[in-house]
Amino acid sequence: MTGHHLDINVEGQGARAISAEEDSTMDIKDSTISSQGENSRGILTFEAARVTG
């Protein structure tokens, strides 16, 4: 997945802006990511997932 010029804002308990799993690759450039709330995450990856940018 590729994302450019994104403005991602999530709010709430356990919220996730970007979640990648397994062997996926996400390329995020020129973007703003914010999260608010208890146990919230901006970027969360599992296993061999990668986030580049």
Biopython code that builds the backbone (N, CA, C, O; Angstrom):
import numpy as np
from Bio.PDB.StructureBuilder import StructureBuilder

atoms = [
    (1, "MET", "N", (0.833, -1.155, 0.000)),
    (1, "MET", "CA", (0.000, 0.000, 0.000)),
    (1, "MET", "C", (0.885, 1.226, 0.000)),
    (1, "MET", "O", (1.929, 1.247, 0.651)),
    (2, "THR", "N", (0.471, 2.248, -0.728)),
    (2, "THR", "CA", (1.198, 3.507, -0.775)),
    (2, "THR", "C", (0.259, 4.640, -0.404)),
    (2, "THR", "O", (-0.864, 4.705, -0.904)),
    (3, "GLY", "N", (0.702, 5.523, 0.457)),
    (3, "GLY", "CA", (-0.090, 6.684, 0.847)),
    (3, "GLY", "C", (0.774, 7.937, 0.819)),
    (3, "GLY", "O", (1.850, 7.963, 1.416)),
    (4, "HIS", "N", (0.315, 8.967, 0.133)),
    (4, "HIS", "CA", (1.036, 10.241, 0.056)),
    (4, "HIS", "C", (0.078, 11.369, 0.431)),
    (4, "HIS", "O", (-1.092, 11.360, 0.051)),
    (5, "HIS", "N", (0.589, 12.327, 1.173)),
    (5, "HIS", "CA", (-0.168, 13.523, 1.560)),
    (5, "HIS", "C", (-1.437, 13.161, 2.328)),
    (5, "HIS", "O", (-2.503, 13.720, 2.070)),
    (6, "LEU", "N", (-1.320, 12.224, 3.273)),
    (6, "LEU", "CA", (-2.455, 11.815, 4.101)),
    (6, "LEU", "C", (-2.486, 12.632, 5.390)),
    (6, "LEU", "O", (-1.443, 13.050, 5.893)),
    (7, "ASP", "N", (-3.670, 12.853, 5.911)),
    (7, "ASP", "CA", (-3.858, 13.476, 7.215)),
    (7, "ASP", "C", (-4.773, 12.547, 8.002)),
    (7, "ASP", "O", (-5.996, 12.604, 7.875)),
    (8, "ILE", "N", (-4.159, 11.683, 8.823)),
    (8, "ILE", "CA", (-4.902, 10.663, 9.553)),
    (8, "ILE", "C", (-4.943, 11.038, 11.030)),
    (8, "ILE", "O", (-3.904, 11.264, 11.649)),
    (9, "ASN", "N", (-6.158, 11.102, 11.593)),
    (9, "ASN", "CA", (-6.339, 11.394, 13.002)),
    (9, "ASN", "C", (-7.351, 10.402, 13.567)),
    (9, "ASN", "O", (-8.493, 10.350, 13.110)),
    (10, "VAL", "N", (-6.941, 9.618, 14.553)),
    (10, "VAL", "CA", (-7.860, 8.678, 15.201)),
    (10, "VAL", "C", (-7.961, 9.019, 16.676)),
    (10, "VAL", "O", (-7.002, 9.489, 17.288)),
    (11, "GLU", "N", (-9.132, 8.778, 17.235)),
    (11, "GLU", "CA", (-9.371, 9.054, 18.647)),
    (11, "GLU", "C", (-10.146, 7.908, 19.270)),
    (11, "GLU", "O", (-11.013, 7.306, 18.636)),
    (12, "GLY", "N", (-9.824, 7.619, 20.514)),
    (12, "GLY", "CA", (-10.563, 6.603, 21.249)),
    (12, "GLY", "C", (-9.651, 5.561, 21.844)),
    (12, "GLY", "O", (-8.500, 5.411, 21.436)),
    (13, "GLN", "N", (-10.168, 4.857, 22.794)),
    (13, "GLN", "CA", (-9.393, 3.824, 23.462)),
    (13, "GLN", "C", (-9.040, 2.713, 22.482)),
    (13, "GLN", "O", (-9.918, 2.158, 21.820)),
    (14, "GLY", "N", (-7.762, 2.395, 22.391)),
    (14, "GLY", "CA", (-7.281, 1.328, 21.520)),
    (14, "GLY", "C", (-7.301, 1.662, 20.035)),
    (14, "GLY", "O", (-7.167, 0.761, 19.207)),
    (15, "ALA", "N", (-7.463, 2.924, 19.678)),
    (15, "ALA", "CA", (-7.526, 3.318, 18.264)),
    (15, "ALA", "C", (-6.192, 3.075, 17.566)),
    (15, "ALA", "O", (-5.132, 3.173, 18.184)),
    (16, "ARG", "N", (-6.250, 2.756, 16.273)),
    (16, "ARG", "CA", (-5.050, 2.537, 15.465)),
    (16, "ARG", "C", (-5.199, 3.288, 14.153)),
    (16, "ARG", "O", (-6.200, 3.131, 13.453)),
    (17, "ALA", "N", (-4.212, 4.098, 13.819)),
    (17, "ALA", "CA", (-4.253, 4.832, 12.554)),
    (17, "ALA", "C", (-3.833, 3.923, 11.403)),
    (17, "ALA", "O", (-4.515, 3.856, 10.381)),
    (18, "ILE", "N", (-2.710, 3.223, 11.568)),
    (18, "ILE", "CA", (-2.214, 2.307, 10.544)),
    (18, "ILE", "C", (-1.813, 1.013, 11.230)),
    (18, "ILE", "O", (-1.069, 1.022, 12.210)),
    (19, "SER", "N", (-2.312, -0.096, 10.709)),
    (19, "SER", "CA", (-1.984, -1.401, 11.253)),
    (19, "SER", "C", (-1.577, -2.316, 10.103)),
    (19, "SER", "O", (-2.353, -2.536, 9.173)),
    (20, "ALA", "N", (-0.366, -2.844, 10.170)),
    (20, "ALA", "CA", (0.148, -3.721, 9.111)),
    (20, "ALA", "C", (0.480, -5.081, 9.709)),
    (20, "ALA", "O", (0.994, -5.168, 10.825)),
    (21, "GLU", "N", (0.181, -6.146, 8.958)),
    (21, "GLU", "CA", (0.419, -7.498, 9.452)),
    (21, "GLU", "C", (1.124, -8.364, 8.416)),
    (21, "GLU", "O", (1.212, -8.027, 7.235)),
    (22, "GLU", "N", (1.628, -9.509, 8.917)),
    (22, "GLU", "CA", (2.264, -10.534, 8.087)),
    (22, "GLU", "C", (3.459, -9.967, 7.320)),
    (22, "GLU", "O", (4.341, -9.371, 7.939)),
    (23, "ASP", "N", (3.521, -10.128, 6.006)),
    (23, "ASP", "CA", (4.671, -9.654, 5.226)),
    (23, "ASP", "C", (4.315, -8.446, 4.366)),
    (23, "ASP", "O", (4.907, -8.244, 3.307)),
    (24, "SER", "N", (3.341, -7.634, 4.818)),
    (24, "SER", "CA", (2.920, -6.467, 4.052)),
    (24, "SER", "C", (3.933, -5.325, 4.187)),
    (24, "SER", "O", (4.694, -5.262, 5.152)),
    (25, "THR", "N", (3.924, -4.438, 3.208)),
    (25, "THR", "CA", (4.751, -3.237, 3.227)),
    (25, "THR", "C", (3.863, -2.035, 2.926)),
    (25, "THR", "O", (3.081, -2.044, 1.975)),
    (26, "MET", "N", (3.999, -1.003, 3.752)),
    (26, "MET", "CA", (3.252, 0.233, 3.554)),
    (26, "MET", "C", (4.260, 1.355, 3.396)),
    (26, "MET", "O", (5.189, 1.482, 4.194)),
    (27, "ASP", "N", (4.080, 2.165, 2.373)),
    (27, "ASP", "CA", (4.958, 3.294, 2.119)),
    (27, "ASP", "C", (4.142, 4.570, 2.336)),
    (27, "ASP", "O", (3.244, 4.880, 1.555)),
    (28, "ILE", "N", (4.462, 5.302, 3.399)),
    (28, "ILE", "CA", (3.722, 6.506, 3.766)),
    (28, "ILE", "C", (4.677, 7.693, 3.670)),
    (28, "ILE", "O", (5.697, 7.725, 4.359)),
    (29, "LYS", "N", (4.349, 8.676, 2.812)),
    (29, "LYS", "CA", (5.212, 9.848, 2.622)),
    (29, "LYS", "C", (4.415, 11.138, 2.753)),
    (29, "LYS", "O", (3.224, 11.184, 2.447)),
    (30, "ASP", "N", (5.091, 12.179, 3.213)),
    (30, "ASP", "CA", (4.504, 13.517, 3.307)),
    (30, "ASP", "C", (3.142, 13.480, 3.976)),
    (30, "ASP", "O", (2.191, 14.082, 3.477)),
    (31, "SER", "N", (3.033, 12.783, 5.100)),
    (31, "SER", "CA", (1.753, 12.587, 5.764)),
    (31, "SER", "C", (1.846, 12.939, 7.244)),
    (31, "SER", "O", (2.933, 12.990, 7.819)),
    (32, "THR", "N", (0.681, 13.181, 7.851)),
    (32, "THR", "CA", (0.579, 13.445, 9.276)),
    (32, "THR", "C", (-0.322, 12.389, 9.891)),
    (32, "THR", "O", (-1.438, 12.159, 9.426)),
    (33, "ILE", "N", (0.179, 11.746, 10.948)),
    (33, "ILE", "CA", (-0.585, 10.713, 11.630)),
    (33, "ILE", "C", (-0.630, 11.063, 13.112)),
    (33, "ILE", "O", (0.409, 11.301, 13.727)),
    (34, "SER", "N", (-1.826, 11.096, 13.683)),
    (34, "SER", "CA", (-1.937, 11.366, 15.117)),
    (34, "SER", "C", (-2.986, 10.447, 15.728)),
    (34, "SER", "O", (-3.953, 10.062, 15.071)),
    (35, "SER", "N", (-2.780, 10.103, 16.995)),
    (35, "SER", "CA", (-3.737, 9.261, 17.707)),
    (35, "SER", "C", (-3.883, 9.805, 19.118)),
    (35, "SER", "O", (-2.915, 10.250, 19.735)),
    (36, "GLN", "N", (-5.101, 9.760, 19.609)),
    (36, "GLN", "CA", (-5.396, 10.237, 20.960)),
    (36, "GLN", "C", (-6.293, 9.227, 21.644)),
    (36, "GLN", "O", (-7.262, 8.740, 21.062)),
    (37, "GLY", "N", (-5.963, 8.920, 22.875)),
    (37, "GLY", "CA", (-6.772, 7.991, 23.649)),
    (37, "GLY", "C", (-5.895, 6.953, 24.323)),
    (37, "GLY", "O", (-4.765, 6.704, 23.904)),
    (38, "GLU", "N", (-6.426, 6.361, 25.356)),
    (38, "GLU", "CA", (-5.683, 5.350, 26.101)),
    (38, "GLU", "C", (-5.367, 4.155, 25.206)),
    (38, "GLU", "O", (-6.251, 3.612, 24.542)),
    (39, "ASN", "N", (-4.107, 3.757, 25.196)),
    (39, "ASN", "CA", (-3.614, 2.634, 24.397)),
    (39, "ASN", "C", (-3.832, 2.810, 22.893)),
    (39, "ASN", "O", (-3.908, 1.822, 22.163)),
    (40, "SER", "N", (-3.931, 4.044, 22.428)),
    (40, "SER", "CA", (-4.055, 4.266, 20.985)),
    (40, "SER", "C", (-2.666, 4.271, 20.355)),
    (40, "SER", "O", (-1.675, 4.564, 21.024)),
    (41, "ARG", "N", (-2.601, 3.948, 19.073)),
    (41, "ARG", "CA", (-1.326, 3.838, 18.359)),
    (41, "ARG", "C", (-1.429, 4.551, 17.020)),
    (41, "ARG", "O", (-2.471, 4.517, 16.366)),
    (42, "GLY", "N", (-0.344, 5.194, 16.618)),
    (42, "GLY", "CA", (-0.286, 5.797, 15.293)),
    (42, "GLY", "C", (0.017, 4.744, 14.249)),
    (42, "GLY", "O", (-0.715, 4.600, 13.269)),
    (43, "ILE", "N", (1.109, 3.999, 14.461)),
    (43, "ILE", "CA", (1.504, 2.929, 13.542)),
    (43, "ILE", "C", (1.794, 1.685, 14.367)),
    (43, "ILE", "O", (2.547, 1.722, 15.340)),
    (44, "LEU", "N", (1.183, 0.590, 13.959)),
    (44, "LEU", "CA", (1.346, -0.668, 14.666)),
    (44, "LEU", "C", (1.649, -1.757, 13.644)),
    (44, "LEU", "O", (0.905, -1.919, 12.677)),
    (45, "THR", "N", (2.736, -2.508, 13.847)),
    (45, "THR", "CA", (3.082, -3.589, 12.918)),
    (45, "THR", "C", (3.217, -4.913, 13.667)),
    (45, "THR", "O", (3.557, -4.949, 14.850)),
    (46, "PHE", "N", (2.943, -5.989, 12.951)),
    (46, "PHE", "CA", (3.051, -7.335, 13.491)),
    (46, "PHE", "C", (3.883, -8.194, 12.542)),
    (46, "PHE", "O", (3.880, -7.997, 11.327)),
    (47, "GLU", "N", (4.583, -9.138, 13.127)),
    (47, "GLU", "CA", (5.368, -10.123, 12.378)),
    (47, "GLU", "C", (6.362, -9.434, 11.450)),
    (47, "GLU", "O", (7.143, -8.609, 11.925)),
    (48, "ALA", "N", (6.376, -9.727, 10.159)),
    (48, "ALA", "CA", (7.384, -9.185, 9.246)),
    (48, "ALA", "C", (6.911, -7.939, 8.500)),
    (48, "ALA", "O", (7.532, -7.556, 7.509)),
    (49, "ALA", "N", (5.837, -7.301, 8.943)),
    (49, "ALA", "CA", (5.311, -6.116, 8.261)),
    (49, "ALA", "C", (6.303, -4.958, 8.365)),
    (49, "ALA", "O", (7.046, -4.847, 9.340)),
    (50, "ARG", "N", (6.302, -4.097, 7.342)),
    (50, "ARG", "CA", (7.200, -2.948, 7.305)),
    (50, "ARG", "C", (6.418, -1.700, 6.921)),
    (50, "ARG", "O", (5.515, -1.744, 6.085)),
    (51, "VAL", "N", (6.784, -0.587, 7.551)),
    (51, "VAL", "CA", (6.261, 0.719, 7.164)),
    (51, "VAL", "C", (7.457, 1.575, 6.806)),
    (51, "VAL", "O", (8.354, 1.771, 7.627)),
    (52, "THR", "N", (7.476, 2.085, 5.591)),
    (52, "THR", "CA", (8.583, 2.919, 5.116)),
    (52, "THR", "C", (8.059, 4.302, 4.779)),
    (52, "THR", "O", (6.849, 4.528, 4.742)),
    (53, "GLY", "N", (8.970, 5.215, 4.535)),
    (53, "GLY", "CA", (8.503, 6.552, 4.151)),
    (53, "GLY", "C", (9.570, 7.573, 4.147)),
    (53, "GLY", "O", (9.310, 8.737, 3.842)),
]
sb = StructureBuilder()
sb.init_structure("model")
sb.init_model(0)
sb.init_chain("A")
sb.init_seg("    ")
for serial, (resi, resn, name, xyz) in enumerate(atoms, 1):
    if name == "N":
        sb.init_residue(resn, " ", resi, " ")
    sb.init_atom(name, np.array(xyz, "f"), 0.0, 1.0, " ", f" {name:<3s}", serial, name[0])
structure = sb.get_structure()
